[in-house]
Amino acid sequence: MASLAQLRTTMLATIILTLVIFVGFLGAVSILYSAATDMNLSPLETLAGSFVLALIFLGIQFVISPSIVAWSTGLRYLKQGEYPWLENTVKELAGASNIKMPRLAVVPNPTPNAFVFGNSSSKMTLAVHEGLLRQLNQDEARGVIAHELGHIRHRDSIVMTVLSAIPLLAYMIARSTLFISTGSRDRDRNAGYVALAGAVALVVYFVAQLLVLRLSRLREHFADAYSGYLTGTPRSLESALTKIAYGLSLRPEGTHGVRALYISDPALAKSEVQGILNRRAQYDLDHDGVLDERELHLAMEKEARSTWTGLNEAFSTHPPTYKRILLLRQIESEIGHGAREDEIYKRI
């Protein structure tokens, strides 16, 4: 049974645990670096210097990340009155959520997707793909918008911006140190220390990335639940997620650097749809060549219980779409009985 307080606690615990692991990693690398270079600095002095450099990197990444997202997605900020329905809907739902109206942007992309980003609650941007506005009806698009506003309300983007930088920094250190150690002709003690530092960095990257991915999946479930609560119609988002997954599978794209921000990961959507299609004969109980709603529901339940799905999910930025849909169907009854906001999360 989950609650909004649990999400905040999980966020805080993930941040603390990741930072502890990262500081420990910096300490180990500092000791190895001191030994490899025979510097006169103590390990503590080297650790302090490494920590300061890491803080500088995290600060720079935090400041410039919105600009990087805007540039890499090719979005275009909207002028007032350019998309009246979108503007009015976001304004209405943002008011009901008691959050500041985000800036609106459109991405010239035919796939159905949407995301929010920013490093301050007062300076958030909600971006939607042109494909989403064309392929979804207004109720479905409204469910997607409510989901994205849930991320703003829960401060997901700010937390993930900070956390995602830690495994990135560990990966950069691992790549650089391993490159130096393998490229060096000097196979003495120093090269061994450098290689060991690179191996430690890889382990830290792997562990930190798993922690960040777990939190990323959890926040998607909370945003889904909030969308159902805010709109009062979880089925709208359920239908939207189905169309988004199918639409993304038809136009496969390469792995995008901001895929964790999307409402649905294109790579995951393609894999999910292809998996169900490959096992269509198994799920087509009446053998009519078409999966009706009942058969599709049974397929989703079976896929959600699959061991392979569980293992694959650990390395995903998003929960499987069928798990998200099943959750929305479960909370529909809670909303129908007039559940308060915090009560809708107990099914997560």
PyMOL commands that set and color helices and strands:
alter all, ss='L'
color gray80, all
select helices_A, chain A and resi 4-37+43-73+84-97+130-135+138-153+156-183+189-231+234-250+266-278+280-283+293-305+307-313+321-336+341-347
alter helices_A, ss='H'
color red, helices_A
select strands_A, chain A and resi 76-77+103-107+114-117+125-129
alter strands_A, ss='S'
color yellow, strands_A
deselect
rebuild
show_as cartoon
